[in-house]
Amino acid sequence: MSRRGTIYTYSIIHSGTDSFKDKTPYVVALVEEDRRIRLARVEGYTEETQVNIGMEVEYLAADERDNPIFRFIEDQ
Protein backbone atom coordinates (compact mmCIF):
# COMPACT_ATOMS: atom_id res chain seq x y z
CA MET A 1 0.00 0.00 0.00
CA SER A 2 1.36 3.40 -0.93
CA ARG A 3 1.74 6.31 1.44
CA ARG A 4 -0.68 9.07 0.54
CA GLY A 5 -1.16 12.57 1.79
CA THR A 6 -3.48 15.51 1.18
CA ILE A 7 -2.46 18.95 -0.02
CA TYR A 8 -3.24 21.41 2.78
CA THR A 9 -1.96 24.46 0.86
CA TYR A 10 0.51 24.94 -1.98
CA SER A 11 2.52 27.35 -4.08
CA ILE A 12 3.70 27.04 -7.67
CA ILE A 13 7.30 28.24 -7.99
CA HIS A 14 8.18 29.80 -11.36
CA SER A 15 11.62 31.13 -10.50
CA GLY A 16 14.08 29.00 -8.55
CA THR A 17 17.63 29.11 -7.29
CA ASP A 18 20.43 27.81 -9.50
CA SER A 19 19.98 24.26 -8.21
CA PHE A 20 16.23 24.32 -9.04
CA LYS A 21 16.11 26.47 -12.19
CA ASP A 22 15.89 23.40 -14.45
CA LYS A 23 12.90 22.13 -12.42
CA THR A 24 10.71 25.26 -12.68
CA PRO A 25 7.82 25.50 -12.54
CA TYR A 26 7.39 23.19 -9.56
CA VAL A 27 5.06 22.83 -6.60
CA VAL A 28 5.86 23.06 -2.90
CA ALA A 29 3.04 22.16 -0.57
CA LEU A 30 2.10 21.59 3.01
CA VAL A 31 1.03 17.96 2.86
CA GLU A 32 -0.98 16.31 5.62
CA GLU A 33 -0.01 12.67 6.09
CA ASP A 34 -1.03 10.62 9.12
CA ARG A 35 -2.24 13.75 10.97
CA ARG A 36 1.15 15.49 10.45
CA ILE A 37 1.63 18.45 8.16
CA ARG A 38 4.98 18.64 6.40
CA LEU A 39 6.52 20.91 3.81
CA ALA A 40 7.18 18.89 0.65
CA ARG A 41 7.99 19.20 -3.01
CA VAL A 42 5.41 17.63 -5.32
CA GLU A 43 6.80 16.10 -8.52
CA GLY A 44 5.01 15.89 -11.84
CA TYR A 45 3.66 19.42 -12.23
CA THR A 46 3.06 20.79 -15.73
CA GLU A 47 1.20 23.90 -16.84
CA GLU A 48 -1.83 21.65 -17.52
CA THR A 49 -1.90 20.14 -14.01
CA GLN A 50 -4.91 21.15 -11.95
CA VAL A 51 -3.65 21.56 -8.38
CA ASN A 52 -6.27 21.84 -5.64
CA ILE A 53 -6.33 22.03 -1.86
CA GLY A 54 -7.53 18.64 -0.62
CA MET A 55 -5.95 16.81 -3.55
CA GLU A 56 -4.34 13.46 -2.75
CA VAL A 57 -0.64 12.96 -3.47
CA GLU A 58 1.57 9.90 -3.10
CA TYR A 59 4.90 9.70 -1.26
CA LEU A 60 7.79 9.21 -3.66
CA ALA A 61 11.06 9.57 -1.73
CA ALA A 62 13.08 11.76 0.60
CA ASP A 63 15.62 14.28 -0.67
CA GLU A 64 19.22 14.59 0.55
CA ARG A 65 18.01 16.56 3.61
CA ASP A 66 15.34 13.96 4.40
CA ASN A 67 12.54 16.25 3.23
CA PRO A 68 9.62 14.37 1.70
CA ILE A 69 8.94 14.39 -2.02
CA PHE A 70 5.44 13.49 -3.15
CA ARG A 71 4.01 13.09 -6.64
CA PHE A 72 0.67 13.82 -8.18
CA ILE A 73 -1.62 10.83 -8.60
CA GLU A 74 -2.47 10.48 -12.27
CA ASP A 75 -6.10 9.33 -11.96
CA GLN A 76 -7.45 12.46 -10.27
C-alpha positions as CSV (number, residue, x, y, z in Angstrom):
1,M,0.0,0.0,0.0
2,S,1.4,3.4,-0.9
3,R,1.7,6.3,1.4
4,R,-0.7,9.1,0.5
5,G,-1.2,12.6,1.8
6,T,-3.5,15.5,1.2
7,I,-2.5,19.0,0.0
8,Y,-3.2,21.4,2.8
9,T,-2.0,24.5,0.9
10,Y,0.5,24.9,-2.0
11,S,2.5,27.4,-4.1
12,I,3.7,27.0,-7.7
13,I,7.3,28.2,-8.0
14,H,8.2,29.8,-11.4
15,S,11.6,31.1,-10.5
16,G,14.1,29.0,-8.6
17,T,17.6,29.1,-7.3
18,D,20.4,27.8,-9.5
19,S,20.0,24.3,-8.2
20,F,16.2,24.3,-9.0
21,K,16.1,26.5,-12.2
22,D,15.9,23.4,-14.4
23,K,12.9,22.1,-12.4
24,T,10.7,25.3,-12.7
25,P,7.8,25.5,-12.5
26,Y,7.4,23.2,-9.6
27,V,5.1,22.8,-6.6
28,V,5.9,23.1,-2.9
29,A,3.0,22.2,-0.6
30,L,2.1,21.6,3.0
31,V,1.0,18.0,2.9
32,E,-1.0,16.3,5.6
33,E,0.0,12.7,6.1
34,D,-1.0,10.6,9.1
35,R,-2.2,13.8,11.0
36,R,1.1,15.5,10.5
37,I,1.6,18.5,8.2
38,R,5.0,18.6,6.4
39,L,6.5,20.9,3.8
40,A,7.2,18.9,0.7
41,R,8.0,19.2,-3.0
42,V,5.4,17.6,-5.3
43,E,6.8,16.1,-8.5
44,G,5.0,15.9,-11.8
45,Y,3.7,19.4,-12.2
46,T,3.1,20.8,-15.7
47,E,1.2,23.9,-16.8
48,E,-1.8,21.6,-17.5
49,T,-1.9,20.1,-14.0
50,Q,-4.9,21.1,-12.0
51,V,-3.6,21.6,-8.4
52,N,-6.3,21.8,-5.6
53,I,-6.3,22.0,-1.9
54,G,-7.5,18.6,-0.6
55,M,-5.9,16.8,-3.6
56,E,-4.3,13.5,-2.7
57,V,-0.6,13.0,-3.5
58,E,1.6,9.9,-3.1
59,Y,4.9,9.7,-1.3
60,L,7.8,9.2,-3.7
61,A,11.1,9.6,-1.7
62,A,13.1,11.8,0.6
63,D,15.6,14.3,-0.7
64,E,19.2,14.6,0.5
65,R,18.0,16.6,3.6
66,D,15.3,14.0,4.4
67,N,12.5,16.3,3.2
68,P,9.6,14.4,1.7
69,I,8.9,14.4,-2.0
70,F,5.4,13.5,-3.2
71,R,4.0,13.1,-6.6
72,F,0.7,13.8,-8.2
73,I,-1.6,10.8,-8.6
74,E,-2.5,10.5,-12.3
75,D,-6.1,9.3,-12.0
76,Q,-7.5,12.5,-10.3
